[in-house]
Amino acid sequence: MKFRPCIDLHNGKVKQIVGSTLKDASPDALRTNFTSEFSSSHYARMYRRDSLYGGHVIMLGPGNEAAAREAFQAFPQGLQAGGSITPENAGYWLDQGAAAVIVTSYVFKAGQILADRLKEMRALVGREKLVIDLSCRKKGDAYHVVTDRWQKFTNTVISPETLDYFSQYCFEFLIHAADVEGKCQGIAEDLVVNLAAWSPLPTTYAGGVRDVNDFLLIQELGKGRLDVTVGSSLDIFGGSGMKYSDAVAFNRQQEAN
């Protein structure tokens, strides 16, 4: 299990937001936990210094391209690019230094999986450069994949069959528990258990992490099979639950074991 860092960009700034409040139609509803005074490259250099590979830069809407480029150029091949990734821009972000591209909304339409688009993305960048974001929200007893900044439910549920299907197109999954993302009130324990049991690929879980104890809980429930990303709880993003240095130390301990 590894700690994967993140750089979330909104309006060109590094921010930590409550993901479920990110709605295009009502910007006043957006809840921002933290806006950094530092640039994206500041964080990218920090992650490079601490050998934290495999993190992600997520562009939350337009106006984030310059900040994303700065991050990739500061940590070439160290971070993945996400946020409105399509065949038209995927190659560009790889050329800018992204280690991989992350797709979600592009491969769904009207709640349905678009197999042709999955094949198109795989053919364009290669399975080894493609991460599929299956971030989800709970409806009833199942977690449904959500798109368009986590606002639209699809008909796709997180299941062994779903994860097996998508695994033929990518080398890794990124899965946010969108209901708890940014709230620092605890993880979606049932989702962690299911992902560990069902995913055939390396998978990064995100959502609700409060402190190092939640790292240990994910490690236990996930049987060491899942990686984890955390944002709002970290002191580098204004949080009080976890020191960035403790997350780095956790990573180094895992690598030593």
Disulfide bonds with the S-S distance in Angstrom:
none
